[in-house]
Amino acid sequence: MVELDALKEIAGERWPRIRDGVYARLEFLLRSKLGPNDLFVRLGETAYLITMPTTEADDVSAICTRVAFDLHMSFLGECGLAQIHVDAVVGGEDDALVLRRLPATTIAELAERVGIADLLAKPDGMIPTLSEPSEHSQNRAPYHRSSHGNARGRSPAQAASAESAVQIEHHFLPVWSVPNAAVTTYICTPKAIRVAGRQSTIPASALEPRERLIVEMSVLRHGIAELTRSHQEGKRFLLNIPLSFDVFGPPAGRMEVLSACREMPHDFRSFITYVISNVPLGVGQTALANMVTALNPFGRAVVATVHPATRAFSGYQGIGLKAVGYDVEEFPARAKFAQDDAERLAQFARRNNLGTFLNGICDKNVLKYAQDAGIQYLCGPAVAPPTTTPRGMWRLDWAQVLAKPEVELWV
């Protein structure tokens, strides 16, 4: 429950005149952050009930905290910790809800999670001044930047500075559909990442969480832009967009990704598959299911990688995934990808009517494992080299792939 009593108190006699604008603004914020299975409803004059059935309770509270903050920023230009009133519904009695107001300490922790802790106004004894809601304020929050990655809730100038410090060079990895004997899909991924003040290029694994989000949002936007341009030129292909578990899992990252997905042209959603990558060992079924549910409306499918040490695939069952697979690059040198891994993946997929994929293939041994196990989608320099721009779909069969000389993994 997000409560508006603090806004009403500040507005005083002006509340009846501005409350419709408050409702409109809050509902716009909720629609931009909630998923297709989530609901909200106004209860009384100063409260909104939000239900997100596939999201963890702490994540719901975090999202409500961010919504309350953005609402106050829209009308007051500032927001203090004491002005954010979020209640958890802890039960019901007859026809009434039992609520528990989240304490200030909890709100402070949630504010840190969603990246607004540094922006909360410090207590100074001053009374905020309520500004009139303009037509402009009904359509955009000063601190909610849906068109650019901004996980920390910074001002536009601060966010632009942070993004400019991370330079990304993109390329596309061809994905071979073995059953169709053709390259049908491309994965958009960073070829090189440069961060101001650090070595010339760094791997994605060495990035800080904020930098990782900037990179993945850049990949998402670049991939969609190239998909749109290429299709307009008559080059048809499917696009895979990787989203790492650690970026898309937390509320701040998920809000940024879903905001970008909502802005995507509807005509191209049927060409996009989201790849949840770097899934940790022993991932819970609920956590992975929440991600799949959130992404499904914005693409043709959602697939996920499997951690190299995984032996039980229960977390991947019955949650709406289209395919499961491995990234060979995630396997340690002492436990390289082997025939058993390919067979185990294929057996699980057949039992659960799922597709299979294998990325990062660099040598013919792995290709042979994939061929023997019947893995359906293969990607890596041993299959086809990366390209700056997708060339569309093209024919490819096993004879052509196996005739290629051995290659090394690209940087």
N, C-alpha and C positions, 0 to 999 in steps of 0.2 A: 504494500500500500504506500503510495506517495501522497503525502498530505500537503495542502496548499495554505494551511492556517497561517504560516509565517508571512506569506505574500499578502494574504487578506488583512492581517494586522497592520502591516506597513502601509497598505493602500488606504485603510480607514474608510472615509466616506466615498472615496473614488472606486471602491471595489465593484459595486454594481455596474459601473460604466466600463471597466476594463476586464471583467472576469471572462467574458466571451473570448477576448483575445488571449487570455491566459490558457483557457481550455484549448483553443485552436493550436496555440504554440506547443503545449504539452502533448497533444495528440499527434502533431507532426513529428516531434522528437521520438515518441514511442513507436510510430510506424516505421521510422528510419532505423530503429535498433532492434525491433522484435522480429522473430521469424514467422513463417507462415502458419505454424501451429500454436502461436502465442496469442493471447487475448488481453484486452484491457477494457474497463468499463468505469464510468464515473459514478461514484456513490455519494449522494448528497452534493453539497455545494463546494466542499474543499478537499475531496479525496478521490483518488483513482486506484482501483484494484487491478493489479497486473498478475496474470497467471502464465507461467512458462513451463508446461508439463514435462518437457524433455531436458530441462536445464537444472543443474544443481542449485540448491537453495542459496548458497553463498554467491554464486554467479548472478542469480536474479537480484539479490540485494546490491551487488556491485553495479549492475546495469541501472537499477532504480536510483542509486546514489548519483551516477553520472547524469541521468535524465533530470533529476532535481537540481543539480548544479547548473546544467545548461539552461534550464528554465529561469532560474534566478539571474543568471548572467544576462539573459535576453531582456529582462525588465529592470534590473537594478544596476547592471554594469559591474557588480561584484557579488560574491556569495561567501558567507562565513559558515564555519562548521555548525554553529547553532541553528542556522536557518534551514539545514537539510533535515527534513522529517520523513523518515522511512520506517514503516512498521512491518513486522513479520506476522503473518496470520498463523497462529499456533493452535487453533482449534475452532470449534463452533458450539454454541449453546442455543438450542431451539432454532430461532430464525436469525440469530446474531453471530457475528464473527468475533473471535477472541484474538485481540491484537497485542503485540509486544513491541513497544517503541525501541528501535535500535539505539543503544547508548552512544554517546559522543566518541568514545574510544573505538567502538566498532566502525562508526562512520569514518573516522580518521584512517583506519586500516583499509577500508574499502576505497576511500579516496586515493590512497597510495596505489592500490591495485589498478585503478582505471586512469591514473596519471594526472590527477587534478590537485594533489596535496599541496603542491607549490603555489597553486593559484587561489587557494582559499584565503579570503580576506582575514587579516589578523584582528582580534578584538581591540578596538581603540576608543570605544565609547560613543562613536558617531552613529547616527541613525541613517540608514540608507535612504536614498531618494528614489521613489518609484517613477520611472519614465513612462510616457505614453507609448503603447505598442503601435509602431508604425507598420505600414504595409510591408516594408522591407524586413522588419523583425519577425513577421509571421512566416517568412520563408527561409530564413537562415539564422543559425545561431553563431555569434561572434567566435566561439571557441569550438564549434563542431565543424570540422573540415572534411566533408564526405568525399571531396574530389582529390584529396591528397593524403598520403599516409601521415597520421599525426597521433601516435599512440600516447603521447604524454600530455595531451590537452593544451599545448602551447599556443601562444598567439600566432597568427599567420606568419608574421615576420620571423619569429623564433623557429617555427616548423620549417619554413623555407630555408633558413640558414642550416638547420640540421640535415635536411635532405641534400643540400648542395655540397655538404661535406662528404657525402657518399656518392661516388661515381660508379655507375654500372654499365658494362658493355654486355649486350645480350647476344645470344645465338639460339638456334633451334636444333634439337636432336631428332632425327627421323626415327619413327617407330614402325617396325615391320610387322604387319598383320600376316602371320604365317598361313592361316586358313585361306586368306584371300590372295596370297602370293603377291602382295603389293605393300608399299609404304603408303599408309593412309593417314598417319597422324604425326604431329610434331610436338615436342615438349619445349616450351619456352623456358630458358634457364640462363643464369648469369655466366658469361664466358670469363669475365674478369671483374673484380671488385676492388676499388681503391677508396681508401678513407683518409681524409686530410690528417697529416701528422703521423701517419703510420707507413709501413713499408709499401712498396709500389703496388703489389697485389696481395690480397689475403683471401684465404678460403672462407666460405660461408660459416663453417664451424667455429671460426675464431671471432666472429662478430658478436658485439653486445646485443642484448634483446631488442633495443630500440633500432639499431642498425639492421638487424635481421628483418624486422618488420618493414623498414624502408625498402630493403632489397626485394622482398617478396611482393610488396605492393607495386614496385616498379616493374617486376616481371609480369605480374597480372595485367597491368595496363598496357605494357608493350606488346604482350601476346595478343590481347584483344584488338589493339590498334592494327597489328599486322594481319590478323585474321580478317578484319573488316576490309582493309585495303586489298589484300590478295583476292578475296572473294569478289570484290567489285571489278577486279581485273580478269576474272574468270578462272583463277587458280583455286580449285576446291581442295580442301583438306580438313581434318579434324585437329583440334588443339587440346593438349594436356597442360593444365596449370598446376604446378606443385605448390602445396601449402604445408609447411612443416607443422608437426603436432604442437611444438612449443610456441609457435607464433599464433596459430589459429585457436588453440585451446583457451588461453586466458581471455577474459571479457574485453579488454582493450583491443587486442588484436582481432578478435572475432567481429567486434563492431566496425572496425575499419574495413575489414575484408567484405563484410556483408553490405556495407554502404556502397563500396565500389561495385559490387555485383548488382545492386539495384539500379545503378546508372547504366549498366550494360545494355546495348541494343537488344531488344527481345528477339529479333530475327536471327541472332547468332548464338543464342543460348543452346540451341540443339546441336551445335558443333563442338561444345566445350565439355571436357571431362576434368574433374578436380582430383588431384592425386594427393592424398594425405600422406606425407612422407615423414621419415625419422620417427615412426611410431615406437614408443618405448617398450621394453620387455615387460610382459605381464599387464598390458593395458586393460583397463576395465571395459566391459561391454557397453556400459552406460555412457562413459566418456566418449567413446568412438561413435556410438549411435547418435549422440547429440550433434556431433560434427556433421555426420552424414545427413541428418534431418535438416540441418540449417543450410547445407549447400545444395541439396537435391533440386529445389525449385529454380536454381540458376544455371543448370546445365543438363546435359544428356545423361550423365552418370557421375558417381563418386567411386573411386578406387582407393586402396590403401596398401602401403608397404608393410612387410612383416619383419620384425627384428630378427637378426641372424640367429640368435640363441633361442628363439621361440620353438617349443615342441608341442604345445597345446594351442590350438587355434580358436578356442571357445569365444574369445572376445570379438571375433570376426563373423560369427554366425548370426543369421537372421536380423541384420541391422540395416539392410538396404544397400549394401555394397554391390557393385557390378563385377568387380574383380579384385584379386589379391596378388601380391607379387613381392619379389626381393629386389633390392638394389645391391648389386655385387660389390660396389665400392664400400658398403658398410661392413663387409666381412673382414675380420682381422687377418693379418698375414699368417698367423699360426692356425687359423681355422678357415681356410679358403672355402668358397662355395664348391659343393661337391654334388655328385649324382644323387645321394640320399636327400639332399635339400630339395632338389628339383622334383624328385618322386614324391616326397612328403607334401609339398605344395600342391602338386597336381592331383594327388589322391583326395586331399581335403576339398579342393575346388570342385572336383567331380561329384563328391558326395553332397555338396551344398549348391550345386548349379551355379558356380561362379566362374568367371574368366580368370586367366592367369597371365602374368607379365614378368619380365626380367629386364632390368635396366643396368647400365654400366658394364656391358659385356665387352671384354678386351681381348679375349683369346679364343681359339677354336675348341679348346677343351670344354669351356663353358657352353659354347654353341652346341657341342655334341650332347652335353647333358640335357640342354633344353630340347633338342630334337628328339632324344630318346623318351623324355618325359611328356612330350606333347605340349610344351608351353606355347601359348598362343600369340603373345606380343613380345617382341624382342627389340632392344635398343642398346646402342653402344658403338664405339668405333670399330668393333669387329663386324658389325652389321652394315653401318653406313656412317660416314663422317658428319660432324655438325655443319650447319650452313647458316650464313648470316640471315637469309630470308628463305622461307619455305618455297620449294619449287612445285608444290602441288602433289597430287598422288601419282605414283609411278610403279610399274611392275618390278617385282623382285622375287626370285625363287631360291631354293636351297643350293642349286648348282652354282648360281652367281655368287652367293654369299660365301660358300666354302672355297670358291676359287680365289678369294681375296687373299693377299699376303697378310702375315701377322702384323698387327699394329699395336702401338702403345697408347695408353690412356692419355687423353688430352688434359691440359692444365685448366 
